[in-house]
């Protein structure tokens, strides 16, 4: 049974883990490819989740041999996502209550995300949890993406704690594997967009939850 009193710091992924936003990104990706007559595959949708805007645009351009520049691809994605993050994206159920409780219990709260700060910051502010975070870490601050532990190690460093004192919450299989490869304890968080991988994510992670209410008991 998960006992969070054994840890000093929680490292949260954002999209799909605490933000109910993966369907926003799915629509952005599907609209982007659909306008170009490119079929949307499960392989692409799983892979693109682990990328930043920059690395994702490079991957997409190379994979589909697109004529657009990476800057043009990023601009199209950003504009499509900005409105949703500013006005529409909400938290997953019981996220605010859970994060506030952990903050009040003295745990450091930090992020490890592939998202862009200009998107997630107004979303976290609007949903009332921005102030509970002690630091934010993005994958563009490290050399490698979430298939590797770099961003989680960076986040732990910002919090001022060793890996053994931190616990990572993730919803994507490759990201959970990346955190585990760095020696982190991992909690798998269910998200509909990764439902096909749920059993595999649970096998990789140390703990799993389908709803944050499970941690409020």
The 8 nearest C-alpha neighbors of each residue, nearest first, counted from 0:
[[1, 2, 206, 3, 205, 207, 214, 213],
 [0, 2, 3, 206, 214, 205, 5, 186],
 [3, 1, 4, 5, 0, 6, 214, 206],
 [2, 4, 5, 6, 1, 7, 166, 101],
 [3, 5, 6, 2, 7, 106, 104, 1],
 [4, 6, 3, 2, 7, 164, 1, 165],
 [7, 5, 164, 4, 3, 165, 8, 166],
 [6, 8, 106, 164, 165, 107, 5, 9],
 [7, 9, 107, 165, 106, 6, 108, 164],
 [10, 8, 166, 108, 165, 167, 11, 107],
 [11, 9, 167, 109, 110, 166, 168, 108],
 [12, 10, 110, 168, 111, 167, 13, 9],
 [11, 13, 111, 112, 169, 16, 110, 168],
 [12, 14, 17, 16, 18, 112, 11, 15],
 [15, 13, 18, 16, 20, 21, 12, 17],
 [14, 16, 21, 18, 19, 190, 20, 17],
 [17, 15, 13, 14, 170, 12, 169, 18],
 [16, 18, 13, 91, 90, 15, 94, 14],
 [19, 17, 90, 14, 20, 15, 13, 91],
 [18, 20, 91, 90, 15, 89, 21, 88],
 [21, 19, 23, 18, 22, 14, 88, 15],
 [20, 22, 24, 23, 15, 14, 25, 19],
 [21, 23, 25, 24, 20, 26, 192, 19],
 [24, 22, 20, 26, 21, 25, 27, 80],
 [23, 25, 27, 21, 26, 22, 28, 20],
 [24, 26, 22, 28, 23, 27, 29, 21],
 [25, 27, 29, 23, 24, 28, 30, 22],
 [28, 26, 24, 30, 25, 29, 31, 23],
 [29, 27, 31, 25, 26, 30, 24, 32],
 [28, 30, 26, 32, 31, 27, 33, 25],
 [31, 29, 33, 27, 28, 32, 26, 34],
 [30, 32, 28, 29, 33, 34, 27, 35],
 [33, 31, 37, 35, 29, 34, 30, 28],
 [34, 32, 36, 30, 35, 31, 37, 29],
 [35, 33, 32, 31, 36, 30, 37, 29],
 [36, 34, 33, 32, 37, 31, 30, 38],
 [35, 37, 33, 34, 32, 38, 31, 39],
 [36, 38, 32, 35, 33, 39, 34, 63],
 [39, 37, 40, 36, 33, 32, 29, 35],
 [38, 40, 29, 37, 32, 41, 43, 44],
 [41, 39, 42, 43, 38, 44, 45, 37],
 [40, 42, 44, 43, 45, 39, 46, 195],
 [43, 41, 40, 45, 44, 46, 39, 47],
 [42, 44, 46, 40, 41, 45, 47, 39],
 [45, 43, 41, 47, 46, 42, 40, 48],
 [46, 44, 42, 43, 48, 47, 41, 49],
 [45, 47, 43, 48, 44, 49, 42, 50],
 [46, 48, 49, 50, 44, 45, 43, 55],
 [49, 47, 46, 50, 45, 44, 171, 113],
 [48, 50, 47, 145, 46, 144, 113, 174],
 [51, 49, 55, 47, 54, 48, 113, 144],
 [50, 52, 113, 54, 53, 55, 114, 138],
 [51, 53, 55, 54, 73, 56, 50, 114],
 [54, 52, 56, 51, 55, 57, 73, 69],
 [53, 55, 57, 51, 56, 50, 52, 58],
 [56, 54, 50, 58, 52, 57, 53, 51],
 [55, 57, 59, 69, 53, 58, 54, 60],
 [56, 58, 54, 60, 55, 59, 69, 61],
 [57, 59, 55, 61, 56, 60, 62, 54],
 [60, 58, 62, 56, 61, 57, 55, 63],
 [61, 59, 65, 57, 64, 63, 58, 62],
 [60, 62, 64, 58, 59, 63, 57, 65],
 [63, 61, 59, 60, 64, 58, 65, 57],
 [62, 64, 65, 61, 60, 59, 37, 58],
 [65, 63, 61, 60, 62, 66, 59, 67],
 [64, 66, 60, 63, 67, 61, 59, 68],
 [65, 67, 68, 64, 60, 63, 69, 61],
 [68, 66, 65, 71, 69, 72, 60, 70],
 [69, 67, 71, 70, 72, 66, 60, 65],
 [68, 70, 72, 56, 71, 57, 73, 67],
 [71, 69, 73, 68, 72, 74, 56, 67],
 [72, 70, 74, 68, 69, 73, 67, 75],
 [73, 71, 69, 75, 70, 74, 56, 76],
 [72, 74, 70, 76, 75, 71, 52, 77],
 [75, 73, 71, 77, 72, 76, 70, 78],
 [74, 76, 72, 78, 73, 77, 79, 71],
 [77, 75, 73, 79, 74, 78, 80, 72],
 [78, 76, 74, 80, 79, 75, 81, 73],
 [77, 79, 81, 75, 80, 76, 74, 82],
 [78, 80, 76, 77, 81, 75, 27, 82],
 [79, 81, 77, 83, 78, 82, 76, 84],
 [82, 80, 78, 84, 83, 79, 77, 118],
 [83, 81, 85, 84, 80, 86, 79, 78],
 [82, 84, 87, 86, 80, 85, 81, 88],
 [85, 83, 88, 81, 122, 82, 86, 118],
 [84, 86, 82, 83, 122, 121, 81, 87],
 [85, 87, 83, 84, 82, 88, 122, 125],
 [86, 88, 83, 84, 89, 85, 82, 122],
 [89, 87, 84, 83, 20, 19, 86, 122],
 [90, 88, 19, 18, 87, 91, 126, 20],
 [91, 89, 18, 19, 17, 94, 92, 126],
 [90, 92, 19, 17, 18, 94, 93, 89],
 [93, 91, 94, 90, 211, 210, 212, 95],
 [94, 92, 96, 211, 95, 212, 97, 91],
 [95, 93, 97, 96, 92, 91, 98, 211],
 [96, 94, 98, 97, 93, 99, 128, 90],
 [95, 97, 93, 99, 94, 98, 100, 215],
 [98, 96, 94, 100, 95, 99, 93, 101],
 [99, 97, 101, 95, 100, 96, 94, 102],
 [98, 100, 102, 96, 97, 101, 95, 103],
 [99, 101, 103, 97, 98, 102, 96, 104],
 [102, 100, 104, 98, 103, 99, 106, 97],
 [103, 101, 99, 105, 104, 106, 100, 98],
 [102, 104, 100, 105, 101, 99, 106, 98],
 [105, 103, 101, 102, 106, 100, 99, 4],
 [104, 106, 102, 103, 107, 101, 7, 8],
 [107, 105, 7, 8, 102, 101, 104, 108],
 [106, 108, 8, 133, 9, 7, 158, 105],
 [109, 107, 132, 9, 133, 8, 10, 106],
 [110, 108, 134, 10, 132, 135, 133, 11],
 [111, 109, 11, 135, 10, 136, 12, 112],
 [112, 110, 136, 12, 137, 11, 150, 151],
 [111, 113, 137, 12, 114, 13, 110, 138],
 [112, 114, 51, 138, 137, 50, 49, 115],
 [115, 113, 112, 51, 116, 119, 137, 118],
 [114, 116, 118, 117, 119, 113, 137, 52],
 [117, 115, 119, 118, 120, 114, 137, 121],
 [116, 118, 115, 120, 119, 121, 81, 114],
 [119, 117, 116, 115, 84, 120, 81, 121],
 [118, 120, 122, 116, 121, 117, 123, 115],
 [119, 121, 123, 122, 116, 118, 117, 124],
 [122, 120, 124, 123, 119, 85, 125, 118],
 [121, 123, 119, 125, 120, 84, 124, 85],
 [124, 122, 129, 126, 120, 128, 121, 125],
 [125, 123, 129, 121, 127, 126, 122, 128],
 [124, 126, 122, 127, 123, 121, 85, 128],
 [127, 125, 123, 124, 128, 122, 89, 90],
 [126, 128, 124, 125, 129, 123, 130, 95],
 [129, 127, 130, 131, 123, 126, 124, 95],
 [130, 128, 123, 124, 131, 132, 127, 120],
 [129, 131, 132, 128, 127, 124, 133, 123],
 [130, 132, 128, 129, 102, 133, 99, 108],
 [133, 131, 108, 130, 109, 134, 129, 135],
 [132, 134, 108, 109, 107, 131, 135, 158],
 [135, 133, 109, 132, 157, 110, 136, 158],
 [134, 136, 110, 109, 137, 111, 133, 132],
 [135, 137, 111, 110, 154, 112, 134, 138],
 [138, 136, 112, 139, 113, 111, 140, 135],
 [137, 139, 113, 140, 141, 150, 144, 112],
 [138, 140, 137, 141, 51, 142, 113, 144],
 [141, 139, 138, 137, 142, 136, 150, 153],
 [142, 140, 139, 138, 143, 150, 149, 144],
 [141, 143, 140, 144, 139, 149, 138, 150],
 [144, 142, 141, 147, 149, 145, 138, 146],
 [145, 143, 146, 138, 147, 50, 49, 142],
 [146, 144, 174, 147, 49, 177, 148, 150],
 [145, 147, 177, 174, 173, 144, 176, 148],
 [146, 148, 177, 145, 149, 144, 143, 178],
 [147, 149, 178, 177, 181, 151, 150, 152],
 [150, 148, 152, 151, 147, 153, 141, 143],
 [151, 149, 153, 152, 138, 148, 111, 154],
 [152, 150, 154, 153, 148, 149, 111, 155],
 [151, 153, 155, 149, 154, 150, 148, 156],
 [152, 154, 150, 156, 151, 155, 149, 157],
 [153, 155, 151, 157, 156, 152, 136, 150],
 [156, 154, 158, 152, 157, 153, 160, 151],
 [155, 157, 159, 153, 158, 154, 160, 152],
 [158, 156, 154, 159, 155, 153, 134, 160],
 [159, 157, 155, 156, 160, 154, 107, 109],
 [158, 160, 156, 157, 155, 161, 154, 8],
 [161, 159, 155, 158, 164, 156, 162, 165],
 [160, 162, 163, 164, 155, 165, 159, 156],
 [161, 163, 165, 164, 183, 155, 160, 182],
 [164, 162, 161, 165, 183, 182, 184, 6],
 [163, 165, 6, 7, 162, 161, 160, 8],
 [166, 164, 8, 162, 163, 6, 9, 7],
 [165, 167, 184, 9, 185, 10, 183, 8],
 [166, 168, 10, 185, 11, 9, 186, 184],
 [167, 169, 186, 11, 185, 187, 12, 10],
 [170, 168, 187, 12, 188, 16, 175, 171],
 [169, 171, 188, 16, 187, 189, 15, 190],
 [172, 170, 174, 173, 169, 175, 193, 200],
 [171, 173, 200, 175, 174, 176, 196, 170],
 [172, 174, 176, 146, 175, 171, 177, 145],
 [175, 173, 177, 145, 146, 176, 171, 172],
 [176, 174, 172, 178, 177, 173, 169, 171],
 [175, 177, 173, 179, 174, 178, 180, 172],
 [176, 178, 147, 146, 174, 148, 180, 175],
 [177, 179, 148, 175, 181, 180, 176, 183],
 [180, 178, 176, 182, 183, 181, 177, 175],
 [179, 181, 177, 178, 182, 176, 148, 147],
 [182, 180, 148, 179, 178, 183, 177, 152],
 [181, 183, 179, 180, 184, 162, 178, 163],
 [184, 182, 179, 178, 181, 162, 185, 166],
 [183, 185, 166, 167, 205, 179, 182, 186],
 [186, 184, 167, 204, 205, 166, 168, 183],
 [185, 187, 206, 168, 207, 204, 205, 167],
 [186, 188, 207, 169, 170, 204, 168, 201],
 [189, 187, 170, 208, 169, 209, 207, 16],
 [190, 188, 209, 170, 208, 187, 191, 197],
 [189, 191, 192, 193, 15, 194, 170, 188],
 [190, 192, 194, 193, 189, 195, 21, 15],
 [191, 193, 190, 194, 21, 22, 15, 195],
 [194, 192, 191, 195, 190, 196, 171, 197],
 [193, 195, 191, 197, 196, 192, 190, 189],
 [194, 196, 193, 197, 198, 192, 191, 199],
 [197, 195, 199, 194, 193, 198, 200, 172],
 [196, 198, 194, 200, 199, 195, 201, 193],
 [199, 197, 201, 200, 196, 202, 195, 194],
 [200, 198, 202, 196, 201, 197, 203, 172],
 [201, 199, 172, 197, 203, 202, 198, 196],
 [200, 202, 198, 204, 199, 203, 207, 197],
 [201, 203, 199, 200, 204, 198, 205, 197],
 [204, 202, 200, 201, 199, 176, 205, 175],
 [205, 203, 185, 201, 206, 186, 202, 187],
 [204, 206, 185, 186, 184, 203, 207, 201],
 [207, 205, 186, 204, 187, 185, 1, 201],
 [208, 206, 187, 186, 188, 201, 204, 209],
 [209, 207, 188, 210, 187, 189, 213, 211],
 [208, 210, 189, 188, 207, 211, 213, 190],
 [209, 211, 212, 208, 213, 92, 189, 188],
 [212, 210, 213, 93, 214, 94, 92, 208],
 [211, 213, 215, 214, 210, 93, 216, 92],
 [214, 212, 211, 215, 210, 216, 208, 209],
 [213, 215, 212, 211, 216, 97, 210, 208],
 [216, 214, 212, 213, 97, 211, 96, 93],
 [215, 214, 213, 212, 211, 97, 1, 2]]
